[in-house]
């Protein structure tokens, strides 16, 4: 347990910040799931529109350092590849 007033305050702030980060991470996962569901439905136009919305969410969360920028790039790349594969199939 924190012994100093400064450490107690940091502990309080950490709890609040962790809850905020968890919320943002949940938003990210939801955005990715929406794209995957659109790809699974087979409608390329719908998948592309959902993907463009999700890209901004992914970038925003990477800018806030909730996830690493390379992980964000990897997600975007894989989702984009799935959407491109719809037309080939």
CNS distance restraints for C-alpha pairs under 8 A (distance, minus, plus):
assign (resid   2 and name CA) (resid   7 and name CA) 5.27 0.50 0.50
assign (resid   2 and name CA) (resid   8 and name CA) 5.28 0.50 0.50
assign (resid   2 and name CA) (resid  11 and name CA) 7.52 0.50 0.50
assign (resid   3 and name CA) (resid   7 and name CA) 6.60 0.50 0.50
assign (resid   3 and name CA) (resid   8 and name CA) 7.02 0.50 0.50
assign (resid   4 and name CA) (resid   8 and name CA) 6.26 0.50 0.50
assign (resid   5 and name CA) (resid   9 and name CA) 6.18 0.50 0.50
assign (resid   6 and name CA) (resid  10 and name CA) 6.25 0.50 0.50
assign (resid   7 and name CA) (resid  11 and name CA) 6.16 0.50 0.50
assign (resid   8 and name CA) (resid  12 and name CA) 6.35 0.50 0.50
assign (resid   9 and name CA) (resid  13 and name CA) 6.19 0.50 0.50
assign (resid  10 and name CA) (resid  14 and name CA) 5.97 0.50 0.50
assign (resid  11 and name CA) (resid  15 and name CA) 6.41 0.50 0.50
assign (resid  12 and name CA) (resid  16 and name CA) 6.60 0.50 0.50
assign (resid  13 and name CA) (resid  17 and name CA) 6.10 0.50 0.50
assign (resid  14 and name CA) (resid  18 and name CA) 5.89 0.50 0.50
assign (resid  15 and name CA) (resid  19 and name CA) 6.35 0.50 0.50
assign (resid  16 and name CA) (resid  20 and name CA) 6.46 0.50 0.50
assign (resid  17 and name CA) (resid  21 and name CA) 6.14 0.50 0.50
assign (resid  18 and name CA) (resid  22 and name CA) 6.03 0.50 0.50
assign (resid  19 and name CA) (resid  23 and name CA) 6.26 0.50 0.50
assign (resid  20 and name CA) (resid  24 and name CA) 6.40 0.50 0.50
assign (resid  21 and name CA) (resid  25 and name CA) 6.12 0.50 0.50
assign (resid  21 and name CA) (resid  66 and name CA) 6.53 0.50 0.50
assign (resid  22 and name CA) (resid  26 and name CA) 6.15 0.50 0.50
assign (resid  23 and name CA) (resid  27 and name CA) 6.33 0.50 0.50
assign (resid  24 and name CA) (resid  28 and name CA) 6.32 0.50 0.50
assign (resid  24 and name CA) (resid  61 and name CA) 6.91 0.50 0.50
assign (resid  24 and name CA) (resid  66 and name CA) 7.56 0.50 0.50
assign (resid  25 and name CA) (resid  29 and name CA) 6.32 0.50 0.50
assign (resid  25 and name CA) (resid  61 and name CA) 7.67 0.50 0.50
assign (resid  25 and name CA) (resid  66 and name CA) 6.99 0.50 0.50
assign (resid  26 and name CA) (resid  30 and name CA) 6.16 0.50 0.50
assign (resid  27 and name CA) (resid  31 and name CA) 6.22 0.50 0.50
assign (resid  27 and name CA) (resid  57 and name CA) 7.86 0.50 0.50
assign (resid  28 and name CA) (resid  32 and name CA) 6.35 0.50 0.50
assign (resid  28 and name CA) (resid  57 and name CA) 6.54 0.50 0.50
assign (resid  28 and name CA) (resid  58 and name CA) 6.12 0.50 0.50
assign (resid  28 and name CA) (resid  61 and name CA) 7.25 0.50 0.50
assign (resid  29 and name CA) (resid  33 and name CA) 6.15 0.50 0.50
assign (resid  30 and name CA) (resid  34 and name CA) 6.17 0.50 0.50
assign (resid  31 and name CA) (resid  35 and name CA) 6.59 0.50 0.50
assign (resid  31 and name CA) (resid  54 and name CA) 5.24 0.50 0.50
assign (resid  31 and name CA) (resid  57 and name CA) 7.16 0.50 0.50
assign (resid  31 and name CA) (resid  58 and name CA) 7.87 0.50 0.50
assign (resid  32 and name CA) (resid  36 and name CA) 6.36 0.50 0.50
assign (resid  32 and name CA) (resid  54 and name CA) 6.78 0.50 0.50
assign (resid  32 and name CA) (resid  75 and name CA) 7.98 0.50 0.50
assign (resid  33 and name CA) (resid  37 and name CA) 6.10 0.50 0.50
assign (resid  34 and name CA) (resid  38 and name CA) 6.23 0.50 0.50
assign (resid  34 and name CA) (resid  50 and name CA) 7.06 0.50 0.50
assign (resid  35 and name CA) (resid  39 and name CA) 6.20 0.50 0.50
assign (resid  35 and name CA) (resid  47 and name CA) 6.02 0.50 0.50
assign (resid  35 and name CA) (resid  50 and name CA) 5.83 0.50 0.50
assign (resid  35 and name CA) (resid  51 and name CA) 5.68 0.50 0.50
assign (resid  35 and name CA) (resid  54 and name CA) 7.38 0.50 0.50
assign (resid  35 and name CA) (resid  79 and name CA) 7.26 0.50 0.50
assign (resid  36 and name CA) (resid  40 and name CA) 6.10 0.50 0.50
assign (resid  36 and name CA) (resid  79 and name CA) 7.43 0.50 0.50
assign (resid  37 and name CA) (resid  41 and name CA) 6.25 0.50 0.50
assign (resid  38 and name CA) (resid  42 and name CA) 6.78 0.50 0.50
assign (resid  38 and name CA) (resid  43 and name CA) 6.66 0.50 0.50
assign (resid  38 and name CA) (resid  44 and name CA) 7.83 0.50 0.50
assign (resid  38 and name CA) (resid  46 and name CA) 6.44 0.50 0.50
assign (resid  38 and name CA) (resid  47 and name CA) 4.77 0.50 0.50
assign (resid  38 and name CA) (resid  50 and name CA) 7.40 0.50 0.50
assign (resid  39 and name CA) (resid  43 and name CA) 6.64 0.50 0.50
assign (resid  39 and name CA) (resid  44 and name CA) 6.92 0.50 0.50
assign (resid  39 and name CA) (resid  47 and name CA) 5.58 0.50 0.50
assign (resid  39 and name CA) (resid  82 and name CA) 7.00 0.50 0.50
assign (resid  39 and name CA) (resid  83 and name CA) 6.27 0.50 0.50
assign (resid  39 and name CA) (resid  86 and name CA) 7.44 0.50 0.50
assign (resid  42 and name CA) (resid  86 and name CA) 6.69 0.50 0.50
assign (resid  43 and name CA) (resid  47 and name CA) 6.16 0.50 0.50
assign (resid  43 and name CA) (resid  86 and name CA) 7.97 0.50 0.50
assign (resid  44 and name CA) (resid  48 and name CA) 6.12 0.50 0.50
assign (resid  44 and name CA) (resid  83 and name CA) 6.49 0.50 0.50
assign (resid  44 and name CA) (resid  86 and name CA) 6.31 0.50 0.50
assign (resid  44 and name CA) (resid  87 and name CA) 7.23 0.50 0.50
assign (resid  45 and name CA) (resid  49 and name CA) 6.39 0.50 0.50
assign (resid  46 and name CA) (resid  50 and name CA) 6.23 0.50 0.50
assign (resid  47 and name CA) (resid  51 and name CA) 5.93 0.50 0.50
assign (resid  47 and name CA) (resid  83 and name CA) 6.69 0.50 0.50
assign (resid  48 and name CA) (resid  52 and name CA) 6.18 0.50 0.50
assign (resid  48 and name CA) (resid  83 and name CA) 6.99 0.50 0.50
assign (resid  49 and name CA) (resid  53 and name CA) 6.58 0.50 0.50
assign (resid  50 and name CA) (resid  54 and name CA) 6.13 0.50 0.50
assign (resid  51 and name CA) (resid  55 and name CA) 5.97 0.50 0.50
assign (resid  51 and name CA) (resid  79 and name CA) 7.65 0.50 0.50
assign (resid  51 and name CA) (resid  80 and name CA) 7.74 0.50 0.50
assign (resid  52 and name CA) (resid  56 and name CA) 6.89 0.50 0.50
assign (resid  53 and name CA) (resid  57 and name CA) 6.81 0.50 0.50
assign (resid  54 and name CA) (resid  58 and name CA) 6.13 0.50 0.50
assign (resid  55 and name CA) (resid  59 and name CA) 6.10 0.50 0.50
assign (resid  55 and name CA) (resid  76 and name CA) 6.70 0.50 0.50
assign (resid  56 and name CA) (resid  60 and name CA) 5.98 0.50 0.50
assign (resid  57 and name CA) (resid  61 and name CA) 6.24 0.50 0.50
assign (resid  58 and name CA) (resid  62 and name CA) 6.19 0.50 0.50
assign (resid  58 and name CA) (resid  72 and name CA) 6.04 0.50 0.50
assign (resid  58 and name CA) (resid  76 and name CA) 7.83 0.50 0.50
assign (resid  59 and name CA) (resid  63 and name CA) 6.08 0.50 0.50
assign (resid  59 and name CA) (resid  69 and name CA) 7.89 0.50 0.50
assign (resid  59 and name CA) (resid  72 and name CA) 6.76 0.50 0.50
assign (resid  60 and name CA) (resid  64 and name CA) 6.48 0.50 0.50
assign (resid  61 and name CA) (resid  65 and name CA) 6.49 0.50 0.50
assign (resid  61 and name CA) (resid  66 and name CA) 5.69 0.50 0.50
assign (resid  61 and name CA) (resid  67 and name CA) 6.66 0.50 0.50
assign (resid  62 and name CA) (resid  66 and name CA) 5.83 0.50 0.50
assign (resid  62 and name CA) (resid  67 and name CA) 5.15 0.50 0.50
assign (resid  62 and name CA) (resid  68 and name CA) 5.84 0.50 0.50
assign (resid  62 and name CA) (resid  69 and name CA) 5.26 0.50 0.50
assign (resid  62 and name CA) (resid  72 and name CA) 6.24 0.50 0.50
assign (resid  63 and name CA) (resid  69 and name CA) 7.39 0.50 0.50
assign (resid  65 and name CA) (resid  69 and name CA) 7.58 0.50 0.50
assign (resid  67 and name CA) (resid  71 and name CA) 6.64 0.50 0.50
assign (resid  67 and name CA) (resid  72 and name CA) 6.92 0.50 0.50
assign (resid  68 and name CA) (resid  72 and name CA) 6.46 0.50 0.50
assign (resid  69 and name CA) (resid  73 and name CA) 6.18 0.50 0.50
assign (resid  70 and name CA) (resid  74 and name CA) 6.07 0.50 0.50
assign (resid  71 and name CA) (resid  75 and name CA) 6.24 0.50 0.50
assign (resid  72 and name CA) (resid  76 and name CA) 6.26 0.50 0.50
assign (resid  73 and name CA) (resid  77 and name CA) 6.01 0.50 0.50
assign (resid  74 and name CA) (resid  78 and name CA) 6.14 0.50 0.50
assign (resid  75 and name CA) (resid  79 and name CA) 6.11 0.50 0.50
assign (resid  76 and name CA) (resid  80 and name CA) 5.97 0.50 0.50
assign (resid  77 and name CA) (resid  81 and name CA) 6.15 0.50 0.50
assign (resid  78 and name CA) (resid  82 and name CA) 6.27 0.50 0.50
assign (resid  79 and name CA) (resid  83 and name CA) 6.36 0.50 0.50
assign (resid  80 and name CA) (resid  84 and name CA) 6.23 0.50 0.50
assign (resid  81 and name CA) (resid  85 and name CA) 6.14 0.50 0.50
assign (resid  82 and name CA) (resid  86 and name CA) 6.71 0.50 0.50
assign (resid  83 and name CA) (resid  87 and name CA) 7.70 0.50 0.50
assign (resid  84 and name CA) (resid  88 and name CA) 7.19 0.50 0.50
assign (resid  85 and name CA) (resid  89 and name CA) 6.24 0.50 0.50
